[in-house]
Amino acid sequence: MDALFAPFEAGTTDQPFVIAQLGQSLDGRIATLSGDSKYINGASALDHLHRLRARVDAVVVGVGTVVADDPLLTVRRAGGRNPARVVLDPNHPGSLEPGDVLVCPITDPSWTPLFLSAGAVACESGSIQSHAAIIARELGVPAVLSVAGITAVADGTQLCVDGDRGTVTVG
């Protein structure tokens, strides 16, 4: 198994490695006839999937999957660090609770409602004149923009956003 992951583990931050994974049954389906898609592949495939997740920074899932199944996307069968769940749709923010730090790649006006309950904002992209900066300033929400790699932080990680100093720290 180590040989399979060798090229993946040799990657650096300037050499991204993307893995695509799709659960599929022998007849080519991604769900049973009743629509159930949970554990369609069996235990060994789930073990493999969890080992893959333990080696990545983030998992991108479709908003339809999040709304229908709210998948955990953890590594519970393999151990290790859980990857961040990335959903690129502000209309379905997943597990964002009032007071949480809103972590996002970039914002536009469709993200504005999420600022109303966010305790702080951390964006991977943006500047003093960007949408996130303006809305955060108007609402009095601490924000730090242009935080490289912030969307790779695992969901549930405690973040401290200091808008005055422009820093985001874990813990």
LUMVOVEX-658766 format. One record per residue: x, y, z of N, C-alpha, C in turn; residue number from 1. Coordinates in Angstrom, 1 decimal, decimal comma. Atoms other than C-alpha are relative to their C-alpha. Example, Ala and Ser with C-alpha at 12.3 -4.5 7.8 and 13.67 -1.06 7.14 Angstrom:
2
0,9;-1,2;0,0;12,3;-4,5;7,8;0,9;1,2;0,0;1
-0,9;-1,1;0,0;13,7;-1,1;7,1;-0,8;1,1;0,8;2
! end
This chain:
171
0,8;-1,2;0,0;0,0;0,0;0,0;0,9;1,3;0,0;1
-0,9;-1,2;0,0;2,9;2,4;0,7;0,5;0,4;-1,4;2
-0,5;-0,3;1,3;4,1;2,1;-2,9;-1,1;0,8;-0,8;3
1,1;-0,7;0,7;0,6;3,2;-4,1;0,0;1,5;0,4;4
0,1;-1,4;-0,5;0,8;6,4;-2,0;1,3;0,7;-0,2;5
-1,3;-0,6;0,1;4,5;7,1;-2,7;0,0;1,3;-0,8;6
0,0;-1,2;0,7;4,0;9,7;-5,4;-0,8;1,1;0,7;7
0,9;-0,9;-0,7;1,2;11,3;-3,4;0,7;0,7;1,2;8
-0,7;-0,5;-1,1;3,3;11,6;-0,3;1,3;0,8;-0,3;9
-1,2;-0,7;0,4;6,3;13,0;-2,2;-0,3;1,5;-0,4;10
0,4;-1,4;0,4;4,3;16,1;-3,2;0,3;1,1;1,0;11
-0,3;-1,1;-0,8;5,0;19,5;-1,9;-1,1;1,0;-0,2;12
1,1;-1,0;0,1;2,8;22,6;-1,5;-0,1;0,6;-1,3;13
0,1;-0,6;1,3;3,8;23,8;-4,9;-0,3;-1,1;-1,1;14
0,3;1,1;0,9;2,9;20,4;-6,5;-1,3;-0,6;0,6;15
1,2;0,6;-0,6;-0,8;19,7;-5,7;-0,3;-1,3;-0,6;16
0,3;1,3;0,4;-2,0;16,2;-5,9;-1,5;-0,2;0,2;17
1,4;0,1;-0,1;-5,7;15,7;-6,6;-0,5;-1,5;-0,2;18
0,6;1,4;0,0;-7,6;12,4;-5,9;-1,5;0,1;-0,2;19
1,4;0,0;0,1;-11,0;11,7;-7,2;-0,5;-1,4;0,4;20
0,5;1,2;-0,5;-13,1;9,0;-5,5;-1,5;-0,1;-0,2;21
1,4;0,1;0,2;-16,5;7,7;-6,4;-0,4;-1,4;0,4;22
0,5;1,3;-0,4;-18,4;4,9;-4,7;-0,9;-0,5;-1,1;23
0,8;0,5;1,1;-19,9;2,6;-7,3;-0,1;-1,5;0,2;24
0,3;1,5;-0,1;-21,5;-0,9;-7,3;0,5;-0,7;-1,2;25
-0,4;0,8;1,2;-20,6;-3,7;-9,7;-0,8;0,3;-1,2;26
0,9;-0,2;1,2;-23,6;-2,8;-11,9;0,1;1,5;-0,4;27
-0,3;-1,4;0,5;-22,2;0,8;-12,3;-0,9;1,1;0,7;28
0,9;-1,0;-0,6;-24,7;2,5;-9,9;0,8;0,6;1,2;29
-0,6;-0,7;-1,2;-23,8;5,0;-7,1;-1,0;0,0;1,1;30
1,0;0,2;-1,0;-26,9;4,1;-5,1;-0,8;-1,2;-0,3;31
0,9;1,2;0,2;-29,3;1,2;-4,6;-1,2;0,5;-0,8;32
1,2;-0,4;0,7;-32,6;1,2;-6,5;-0,9;0,8;0,9;33
0,8;-0,8;-0,9;-34,2;2,7;-3,4;0,6;1,4;0,3;34
-0,7;-1,3;-0,2;-31,7;5,6;-3,5;1,0;0,0;1,1;35
-0,9;0,1;-1,1;-29,7;4,4;-0,5;1,4;-0,1;-0,6;36
-1,4;0,0;0,5;-26,0;5,2;-1,1;1,0;-0,2;1,1;37
-1,0;0,2;-1,1;-24,5;4,5;2,3;0,6;-1,4;-0,1;38
-0,7;1,3;0,0;-21,9;1,8;2,3;-0,2;-0,9;-1,2;39
0,3;0,7;1,2;-22,5;0,8;-1,2;1,2;-0,9;-0,4;40
-1,2;0,7;0,5;-18,9;-0,5;-1,7;0,5;-1,1;0,9;41
-0,5;1,1;-0,9;-18,3;-2,7;1,4;1,1;0,5;0,9;42
-1,0;-0,4;-1,1;-15,9;-2,6;4,3;1,4;0,3;-0,5;43
-1,4;-0,2;0,5;-12,6;-2,9;2,4;0,1;1,3;-0,8;44
0,0;-1,3;0,7;-13,5;0,0;0,1;-0,2;1,2;0,9;45
0,1;-1,0;-1,0;-14,5;2,1;3,1;1,3;0,2;0,7;46
-1,4;-0,2;-0,6;-11,2;1,4;4,8;0,9;0,7;-0,9;47
-0,9;-0,6;1,0;-9,4;2,4;1,6;-0,3;1,5;-0,1;48
0,5;-1,4;0,0;-11,5;5,6;1,4;0,5;0,8;1,2;49
-0,4;-0,7;-1,2;-10,7;6,6;5,0;1,5;0,1;0,0;50
-1,4;-0,1;0,1;-7,0;5,9;4,4;0,4;1,2;-0,9;51
-0,3;-1,1;1,0;-7,1;8,3;1,4;-0,3;1,3;0,7;52
0,3;-1,3;-0,7;-8,9;11,0;3,5;1,0;0,4;1,0;53
-1,0;-0,3;-1,0;-6,3;10,7;6,2;1,3;0,6;-0,6;54
-1,2;-0,5;0,7;-3,7;11,8;3,6;-0,2;1,3;-0,8;55
0,3;-1,2;0,7;-5,4;14,8;2,2;-0,4;1,2;0,9;56
0,3;-1,2;-0,8;-6,0;18,4;3,4;-1,5;0,3;0,0;57
1,4;-0,4;0,2;-9,6;18,8;2,1;-0,7;-1,0;-0,9;58
0,9;0,7;0,8;-12,5;17,0;0,6;-1,1;0,9;-0,6;59
1,0;-0,8;0,6;-14,7;18,8;-1,9;-1,2;-0,9;-0,3;60
1,2;0,7;0,3;-18,3;17,6;-2,0;-1,1;0,9;-0,6;61
1,1;-0,8;0,6;-21,3;18,7;-4,0;-1,0;0,4;1,1;62
1,0;-0,5;-0,9;-23,9;20,7;-2,2;-1,2;-0,9;0,1;63
1,1;0,9;0,0;-26,6;18,2;-3,2;0,3;-1,2;1,0;64
-0,4;1,1;-1,0;-24,7;15,5;-1,2;0,0;0,5;1,4;65
0,0;-0,6;-1,3;-24,3;17,8;1,8;-1,5;0,1;0,5;66
1,4;-0,2;-0,4;-28,0;18,6;1,8;-0,7;-1,3;0,2;67
0,7;1,3;-0,1;-29,2;15,0;1,2;0,6;-0,9;1,1;68
-0,6;1,0;-0,9;-26,7;13,1;3,4;0,8;0,6;1,1;69
-0,9;-0,6;-1,0;-24,6;15,6;5,5;1,1;-0,9;0,4;70
-1,0;1,1;-0,3;-21,6;13,2;5,2;1,0;0,5;1,0;71
-1,0;-0,3;-1,0;-19,1;13,1;8,1;1,4;0,3;-0,7;72
-1,3;-0,1;0,7;-16,0;12,8;5,7;1,1;0,0;1,0;73
-1,1;0,1;-1,0;-13,9;11,7;8,6;0,9;-1,2;-0,3;74
-0,9;1,1;0,2;-11,1;9,2;8,9;-0,2;-1,1;1,1;75
0,2;0,8;-1,2;-12,7;7,2;11,7;0,4;-1,5;-0,2;76
-0,4;1,4;0,2;-11,9;3,8;10,1;1,5;-0,2;-0,2;77
-1,4;0,0;0,2;-8,2;4,7;9,6;0,8;0,7;1,0;78
-0,7;-0,9;-0,9;-7,2;7,2;12,2;0,7;1,1;-0,7;79
-0,6;-1,1;0,6;-5,4;10,4;11,6;-0,8;1,3;0,1;80
0,6;-1,3;0,0;-6,4;14,0;11,0;-1,1;0,0;-1,0;81
1,1;-0,1;0,9;-9,8;14,6;9,5;0,2;1,2;-1,0;82
-0,1;-1,1;0,9;-9,8;16,7;6,3;-1,1;1,0;0,1;83
1,1;-1,0;0,0;-11,7;19,9;5,9;-1,1;-0,4;-1,0;84
1,1;0,2;1,0;-15,1;19,6;4,2;-0,2;1,4;-0,7;85
0,1;-1,2;0,8;-15,2;22,2;1,4;-1,3;-0,1;-0,8;86
1,2;-0,1;0,8;-18,6;23,2;0,0;0,0;1,4;-0,5;87
-0,1;-1,4;0,6;-18,4;26,1;-2,4;-1,3;0,6;-0,4;88
1,3;-0,5;0,3;-22,0;27,2;-2,1;-0,5;0,7;1,3;89
0,5;-0,7;-1,2;-23,0;30,0;0,3;-1,4;-0,2;0,4;90
1,4;0,3;-0,3;-26,6;28,9;0,1;-0,2;-1,2;0,9;91
0,0;1,2;-0,9;-25,7;25,7;2,0;1,3;0,0;0,8;92
-1,3;-0,1;-0,7;-23,0;26,5;4,6;0,4;-1,2;0,8;93
-0,4;1,2;-0,8;-23,0;23,1;6,2;-0,2;0,2;1,5;94
0,1;0,0;-1,5;-22,3;23,1;9,9;0,3;1,4;0,6;95
-0,3;-1,3;-0,5;-21,7;26,9;10,3;-1,1;0,4;1,0;96
0,9;-0,4;-1,0;-23,3;27,9;13,6;0,3;1,5;0,4;97
-0,2;-1,4;-0,5;-23,8;31,4;15,1;1,2;0,1;0,8;98
-1,2;-0,2;-0,7;-20,5;32,7;16,3;1,2;-0,7;-0,5;99
-1,1;0,7;0,6;-18,4;30,3;14,2;0,8;0,9;-0,9;100
-0,8;-0,7;1,0;-15,6;31,5;12,0;-0,4;-0,4;-1,4;101
0,3;0,3;1,4;-16,7;31,7;8,4;1,3;-0,1;-0,8;102
-1,2;0,2;0,8;-13,9;30,2;6,3;-0,4;-0,2;-1,4;103
0,5;0,1;1,4;-14,2;30,7;2,6;1,1;0,4;-1,0;104
-1,1;-0,4;1,0;-12,1;31,0;-0,6;-0,1;1,4;-0,4;105
0,2;-1,4;0,4;-13,6;34,4;-1,6;-1,5;0,2;0,2;106
1,5;-0,3;-0,1;-17,0;36,1;-1,2;-0,5;0,9;-1,1;107
0,7;-0,9;0,9;-19,5;37,9;-3,3;-1,3;0,3;0,8;108
1,2;-0,4;-0,8;-22,9;39,4;-2,3;-0,9;-1,2;0,4;109
0,7;1,1;-0,4;-24,4;35,9;-2,1;0,4;-0,6;1,4;110
-0,5;0,5;-1,3;-22,3;35,2;1,0;-0,4;0,9;1,1;111
0,4;-1,0;-1,0;-23,6;38,3;2,9;-0,8;-0,5;1,1;112
0,7;0,5;-1,2;-26,2;36,5;5,0;0,8;-0,8;1,0;113
-0,9;0,8;-1,0;-23,5;34,3;6,5;0,8;0,9;0,9;114
-0,8;-0,9;-0,8;-21,7;37,3;7,8;-0,8;0,4;1,2;115
0,8;-0,5;-1,1;-24,7;38,2;10,0;0,1;-0,9;1,3;116
-0,1;0,8;-1,2;-24,2;35,2;12,3;1,5;-0,4;0,3;117
-1,4;0,4;-0,2;-20,4;34,7;11,9;0,6;0,8;1,1;118
-0,7;-0,7;-1,0;-18,2;35,5;14,8;1,3;0,7;-0,6;119
-1,2;-0,5;0,7;-15,3;36,2;12,4;0,0;-0,6;-1,4;120
-0,1;0,5;1,4;-14,3;35,7;8,7;1,5;-0,1;-0,3;121
-1,4;0,2;0,5;-11,1;34,2;7,2;-0,2;-0,4;-1,4;122
0,1;0,3;1,5;-10,8;34,3;3,4;1,3;-0,3;-0,6;123
-1,3;0,4;0,7;-8,2;32,7;1,2;0,4;1,2;-0,9;124
-0,2;-1,1;1,0;-8,5;35,7;-1,2;-0,7;1,3;0,5;125
0,6;-1,3;-0,3;-9,3;39,4;-0,8;1,0;1,1;0,4;126
-0,8;-1,1;-0,3;-8,1;42,8;-0,1;-0,8;1,1;0,7;127
0,7;-1,0;-0,8;-9,1;46,0;1,7;-1,3;0,5;-0,7;128
1,2;-0,4;0,7;-11,6;46,8;-1,1;-0,9;-1,1;-0,5;129
0,8;1,2;0,5;-13,0;43,3;-1,6;-1,3;-0,1;0,8;130
1,3;0,1;-0,6;-16,5;42,3;-0,7;0,1;-0,4;1,4;131
-0,1;0,5;-1,3;-15,5;40,4;2,4;0,4;1,1;1,0;132
-0,5;-1,1;-0,9;-13,6;43,4;3,8;-1,0;1,0;0,3;133
1,0;-1,1;-0,2;-16,4;45,9;3,2;-1,1;-0,5;0,9;134
1,1;0,5;-0,8;-19,2;43,7;4,6;0,4;-0,2;1,5;135
-0,5;0,3;-1,3;-17,1;42,6;7,6;0,1;1,4;0,8;136
-0,2;-1,3;-0,7;-16,2;46,3;8,4;-1,3;0,6;0,3;137
1,3;-0,6;-0,2;-19,8;47,4;8,0;-0,8;-0,6;1,2;138
0,7;0,8;-1,0;-21,1;44,7;10,3;0,8;-0,1;1,3;139
-0,9;0,1;-1,2;-18,2;45,0;12,8;0,4;-1,4;0,3;140
-0,4;1,4;-0,1;-17,2;41,4;12,2;1,6;-0,1;-0,2;141
-1,5;0,1;0,3;-13,4;40,7;12,6;0,2;-0,9;-1,2;142
-0,3;0,8;1,2;-11,9;39,5;9,3;1,4;0,1;-0,4;143
-1,3;0,1;0,5;-8,6;38,5;7,9;-0,1;-0,6;-1,4;144
0,1;0,5;1,4;-8,2;38,1;4,1;1,4;-0,4;-0,5;145
-1,2;0,5;0,7;-5,6;36,6;1,8;0,8;-0,9;1,0;146
-0,7;0,9;-0,9;-4,9;33,8;4,3;0,2;-1,3;-0,8;147
-0,4;1,1;0,8;-3,1;31,2;2,2;-0,3;-1,3;0,7;148
0,3;1,3;-0,5;-4,4;27,7;2,7;-1,1;-0,1;1,1;149
1,0;0,0;-1,1;-7,2;28,6;5,2;-1,1;-1,0;-0,3;150
1,1;0,9;0,3;-9,8;26,5;3,3;0,4;-1,5;0,3;151
-0,4;1,3;-0,3;-7,7;23,4;4,1;-0,1;-0,3;1,5;152
0,2;0,2;-1,5;-8,3;23,8;7,9;-1,2;-0,9;0,2;153
1,1;1,0;-0,3;-10,4;20,9;9,2;-1,2;0,7;0,6;154
1,2;-0,5;-0,5;-14,0;21,6;9,9;0,0;-0,2;1,5;155
0,0;0,2;-1,5;-14,4;22,2;13,7;1,3;0,5;0,7;156
-1,3;-0,5;-0,6;-10,8;23,5;14,2;-0,3;1,3;0,6;157
0,2;-1,3;-0,7;-10,8;26,3;16,7;1,0;1,0;-0,6;158
-0,8;-1,1;0,6;-9,5;29,5;15,0;-0,2;1,3;0,8;159
0,1;-1,4;-0,7;-8,7;32,9;16,6;0,3;1,0;-1,1;160
-0,1;-1,0;1,0;-9,2;35,7;14,1;0,2;1,4;0,6;161
-0,3;-1,3;-0,5;-7,6;39,0;15,0;0,1;1,0;-1,1;162
0,1;-0,9;1,1;-8,8;41,5;12,5;0,9;1,3;0,1;163
-0,8;-1,2;-0,2;-6,8;44,4;14,1;1,5;-0,3;-0,4;164
-1,4;0,4;0,3;-3,5;42,5;13,7;0,2;-0,7;-1,4;165
-0,1;0,7;1,3;-4,4;40,6;10,5;0,5;-1,4;0,2;166
-0,5;1,3;-0,2;-3,7;37,2;12,0;-1,1;-1,0;0,3;167
0,9;1,1;-0,3;-5,5;33,8;12,2;0,9;-1,1;0,6;168
-0,7;1,0;-0,7;-4,2;31,3;14,7;-0,9;-1,1;0,4;169
0,7;1,2;-0,4;-5,2;27,8;15,6;0,0;-0,1;1,5;170
0,1;0,2;-1,4;-6,4;27,3;19,1;-0,8;1,0;0,8;171
! end
